[in-house]
């Protein structure tokens, strides 16, 4: 049973909450509410007028985490397997020529945001049946290889819940658990254009209801001593399943993904919604933060500020703890950053020197292969300029010429087909056993960053994501592709 307590009894000096609130006001975070809980006790709850505890709040993509829990209940009831192809349950929505990669996409792939699609927009006049629109699209990558935020896939999962349970996903969840938790009496979901519950973005409930739901999840599926949902499913759902960092950055959304839950920097997880709807769970401290806001214009900046203040001022000072800050000696040698991950993977043996033929892609790559050596390796590929070789170091920079030519030299925007190439530092790391990420840093009179993430489904199927940040170059090194291992000559004949 949820009760209330004071910050002191929860193990926190109230001055840190006052500092947290001051930080939010100083930085003009457009908050609607903040709630903090430790164990089963709420120790802080605040609303910014005109918002109140009774205001039903749009939770946006927090909805996805509710859908994940509904999938967990279906799994528990034996109505599906996570490794079932999603098309198994929607034969009526398949067109005459469904994409072969979509036919292999599993429920697990969708929970992990590792579908065959790169995010696309359904807010179009011609989209009157969102399910049919999803199943008629052509694939961008192999499912189960690389992360990309497929909100449409989450909607499909909510429709799956309705098909297998016989009721809208929120009604199903109310029957299974939400009515037990309390505060969900007035919860509702908005509808898509075709009249189905908008299961990826449109849950409306009170902030306290979200807090109760987060407590249920952090309880491992139990409530008031009764195990309602399989704890193992929730353990998997709230654990790292997929790397989300395609830009080699460090933000609140680059710590990984579970099953419709985001991982956080301190070993926890969160439920995230556009504009600042969050439930942040810190299992090691038995601590939960819920906040709602509307910072859609600046959420890329504002959300990390809320996280940072929460970790530094609240989580770090529980039970009188004094946070230990890392230090670097002033005379320590410093080097240019390198790719994250591990220097090697046993998977290298399965792909070393194998040629992969690319399907049509915006980068114009025809084929590629990976060669490995003791201290580095090379990404060899063919694009519109011919065969290229990009050498890299294993978790250390290799200083080379980036092999693309024709970029500007002394005169900007003057592109000519010359042999001029930029100086670059290139490193690579295995961010998962079957995912290699290259970090390419141009360090010339022009600066730029290119991150190439290569994810393998198996030794014969691979997807690549390229992200760049550069002024007027790297333009042919941005986008997605998928490729298949070249068949041996004997097999082709």
N, C-alpha and C positions, 0 to 999 in steps of 0.2 A: 504494500500500500504506500502511495506517495504521500509524504508529509513535508512539513516546512521546518527549517532550522535557521540558525544564525550563521553568518560567515565564520565567527569564532569557533562555534561548535563543529563546523565542517573543516576546521583546521587552517583557516585563512584570516589573516589580519585584514580588517575592513579597509585599511588605507590603500591596499592594492586594488580593490574594486573602485575606490574613488579615483585612483590614478588611471585605471582603465577607462572610466567614464570621461575623465578629463582629456585623455588621448583621443577618444572618439569625437569629442566636441572640437578639439583643436584641429583635427584633420578633416573636419566637416563630413564625417561619414553619415550618410542619410539613413540612420537606423530607425526602425519602427519598434523593436523590442529586443531585449536580451534576457535570457534565463540561464542559470547555472545550477547544476545538480551534482551532488556527491553521494554515492550510494543511492538510497531511495529518498533522499531529502533535498528539496529545493532550498538553496541558501541565498539566492539572489534572483529577483524578478523585477524588471523595469520596463515601462512602456512610454514611448514618446507621444504626447498628445498630437492628434486626436485618437491615436490607437489605444486600445484597451485589451485586457485579457480575453474579452469576449469577441473581439473582431476576427471574423473568419478570413484567413490570410491565404492568398494564392502562393503555393509552394513551388511552382514551376517544376524543374527537373528533379527535385526531391521526390516527386511522384515515382520516378524510376526505381528507387530503393523499395518503395511499397510493392511495386510490381514484382521485384525480385523475391520478396518474402512470399508473395502469392504463388510464385513458381515453386518455391520451397515447399509449400503446403501441397501443391499438386504432386510433386515428387514424393513426398511422404505418403500420400494417398495412393501411390502406384499408378497415377494417370499418365505419366510421361517418364522418359529418361532424358537426362541432359545431353546425351549424345544422339538423340533422335534428330534427323534432318527436319528443319522447320517446315519444308514443303509437304511433309507427310500429313500435316494438319490443315493445309489450305489448298487442296487439289482444285477446288472451284475457283481459285483466284489466279491460277497459273495460265499464262497465255499459250499460244500454239508453239512458241519457240522459246521456252524459258532458258536462261543462261545456265550452262553446265556447272559453273562454279556455285551458283545459287542453290543448285540441287544438292550440293554436298554440305551446305551451311547448317550447323547444328544449333540447338538451343543454347548450348554452352558458349559457342562462338558469339552468340548475340548477347548473352549476359556479360561477357568480357569486353564488349565493344570491339570485337575482332571479326567483323562481318566481311563480306566480299565487296562492300560498298564504301565509298568515301562520301561523307555527309552531303546530303542534297536537300533542296528546299521543296516542301509540299504546299506552301502557301501560294498556289497558282490557280487561276480561274478554271483551268481545265481539269484539275484534280478534284473529282467528285467521289471517287472511291479510293481512299488512301491505301487500303490493302492491295488492291489490284495494281495501283501505281507502283508499290514497292516490288511486287513480284514480276513486274514487266520490265524492270530495269536491267541493264547490262553491267556486269561485274567490273570493278576497278582493280581488284587484287584477290589473292587466294584467301578464303576465310580461314581463321585460325593462325594468321601470320602476324599482322601488324595492327596496332590500335588506330582507330579513327572514330570520332564521336558520332555514332549512328543513332540519332534520336528517333528516327523512323522505325528502326529495329526494335526499340523499346516499346513503341506503340504496338507493333506486331505482337510482341510478347503479352501485352495487356489484352489484346484480342484473343490470344491463345488461352489465357486464363478464362475468358468468357466462354469460349467454345468448349473447354473441357469441364468447366464447373456448372455451366448453364445459367450463369448470372454475371453481371458486370463485376469487374475485378474488385471494386471497392466494396460492393455488397458481399462478395465472397470473403474478403478480408474482415469485414465487420462480423460475419458469422463465425469465422475461424478464430479471431483474436481481438479485433479492435473494440468490440462491445465490452470485452473483459477489461480492457485498459482504461476505459472512461475517456471523456472529453471529445469523443468522436460522434456525438449524437447529431450534430449539425454539419458534419463533413460531407462534401459533395465533390463531384468531378464535372468539369465542363465537357462539352461535346465537340467532336470534329464536324466537318461540313456534312458528312454522311450520317450523322446521328449516333455515332459510336463514342463511348467514353474516351476522352483524350488522355490516354494512359501514359504518355511520356512527359506531360508538362502541366497538367491542369487540376491537380488535387487542391482543394480548398479546405483548410481546417484551422483550428486555433493553434497558436504557438505552443500552448501547454500540451495539446494532443501530440504534436511532433515530439515534444520532450518525453512523453510517456512511451511513444513508439521507439525512440532511441534507447530508452531504458530497457524495453523488452528485448531489443536486438543485443544490447550489451549484456543482458542476463543470459545470453545464449539460448533464447527461445522459451525461457520459463517465466511464469508470472504467479506471484503469490504462492510459490512452492510447487506449482504444477508445470510440467514440461509440455508445452503446447506445440512447439516446432522442433524438429530434429536439430540438435546442437551442432552436429557435424556440418550440415548444410550452411548454417550461419557462420561457422568458423571459416569455411571456404569462401563464402560470399564476402566476408569482411577481411580477407587476407589477400596479399599480392598475387594476382593471376596474370597481369598483363602490364608491360611497360608502356607508359603514356608519353614519354619524353622524346618527341620527334625533333626537338630543336636544341637539345643538350643544354637547356636552361634550368633554372632552379626557381620554381614558383609553387604556389599552393596546389597546382593541378599536375605536377610532374613527378609525383611520388608513386604512381602506379594505380592500378584499378583491380577491383575484385569482380563480384557479380552485381553490377549496378551500384556499387559503392566505391568511393574514391579513397585511396590510401593517403595518409598524412605523414608529415616529416618526423613525428615522434613515435612512430610505430602504431599509430591509431588509424582511424578511418572516419569518413564523413559522408553525409548526404548533402548534395550540392544542388542549388537551384539558381537560375539566372537572376542577376541583379542583387544577389545577397541573401538567399534563403539557405540556411545551413543548420545541420546538427553535427557537431564535432565531438567525436567519442575518443576518450583517452583511457583505454582499459587498464593500463598499468597504474593509473591514479584513481580509477573508478570515478572519473570526472566527465561531465557532459556539458557542452555549451550549445545553446540554441539561440540563433538570432535571425531576424528578418529585416530586410532593407529594400530600398529601391535605388540602386546605384548602377543602373544598366549602362549609362554613359561612361562610367569610370570604374566598373567592377574589376577590371584587370589590375587596377591599383588599390582600390579600397578593400577588397576581400583579403588580400595578403596583409594589409595593415591591421585588420581585425584579428586575423590569425596570430600575427606577430605579438600584438598587445596581449592576447589571451595567453599565449605560451610564456611570454616573458614576465607578465605581471600577475597572472593567476596560477597557472599550472606549476610554474617554477618556484612559487613561494608557499605551497601547501605544507602544512605541518611544520612551519617555521624553517623550511629549507632555504638555503642561500645558494642561488645558482652559481655554478662554476663556469666562468668564461674561458674559452680557449685563448691562448696567446702564442704569438710567433716571435721569437727573438729578433731584435732589430738588425742583427748582423747575419740573419739566416739568408742563404742564397735562394732566390726566387726565380722560377722559370715560367715561361708561357704555358697556359693551361693545356691539358690534353684530354682526350676522350675518356669518358667514364667506363665503368665495367671492369671485366677481367682481361688479362693479357692473352689468354688462350682458352679454348674450349675443345673438349673431345670430339665435338661435331665436325671440327675442321677436317678430320680424316675422311669423312663421308662426302665432302664437297671440293676438296683440294683439286684444282685444275679442271673441274667439270665445266663444260660450256653450257650456258643457259640461253635459249632463244627467246627473245622478248616479244610479247604481243604488242600491238600498236600502242604507242604511248606518246605523251606530249614532249618528252625529251628527245625523241627520235632515235633511241637506242635500238640497235638490231640484236646484239648479243652481249654477254659479259661472262667473265670467269673470275675466280679468286685464287691467287697464288699465295702460298704462305712460306715464310722462312723463319729462322730461329728468332730473330729480333724484329721482324716486320713482315711485310707482304706487299701485294699489289692488287688493285682492282683494274682489270683489263677489260676494255669495252670498245664497241664500235658505234659511233654516232655519225651525224651528217658530215663531219670533217674527216672521218676515217677512224682507224684503230688508235686507241689511246691507252696509256699506262699510267695510273696514278699510284705511286708508291706511298706506303704508310709505315709508321713505327707501331709496335705493340705497346700501348700505354706510354709512349714517348713520341715526341715530334720528330718527323723526318723532314728535312728542309729540301724542297724540290721546286721545280717549275710546274705550276698547274698546267696540265697539257692542252687546255683550250687556247686557241690563238685568235687574233682579231680584235682583242679588247683595246680600249683607249690607252694611249701612252701620255704624251705631254699635252695633247689637246683632247679635252673631254668631248664625248659624243662623236668621236671620229673613229669609226670602226672600219678597219680594212683587213683584207685577208693577207696578213703577214705572219711571220713566225714568232712575233713578240708574245711572250707569256709572262704572267705574274709570278713573283716569288710567293711560296706558300709553305705553311707548316701543317703536316698531315699526320694524324694519329688515329688509332682504332682501338676499340674495346668491345668485348662480348658483354652486352647488357643483360642477356639471358643466354642459355645454352645454345639456342638456335637463332639468336639475333645479334648481328654485328653492326656497330655504329661507327662511322667514320666522321671525324671532325676536321674540316678543311678550313684553315685560316689564311687568307691572303694577307701578306705583310709587305706590301709594296708601297708606292706612292698612293695607291688605292687600297682600301681595307674592305674586307668582306668575310662573311662566315657562311659556309655550306655544311649542312649535316645530312649525311646519307645513311639511312637506316635500312638494313637488309634483313628481312625475316623469312625463315624457312619453315614451311609446313612439314616437309620431309626433304630428303636429299634431292628430290626431283622437282619440287614446287617451291617457288620463292616469290616474295613481293618486295618492292623497294619503295621507300618514301624519301623524297628529296625536298629539303626546306632551305631557303637561302635568305640572307639579308646582305644586300650589297647595292651600291649605287651604280646602276646602268651596266651591270654584268652579272654573270651566273644565270641569265634569263633562261637558258636552255637546260638548266639544272634545277628545275622545280616542278614537282608533280609526283605522280604515282605510276608504277608499272608492275606487271607480273610476268613471270617467265617460267619456262619449263626446260628441264634438262634435255639437251640434244640427244636424239636417239642414235645409237651406234649404227654405222653404215650397214651392217648385216641386218639389223632389225628393220631399217628403212626399205631395204630391198626385199 
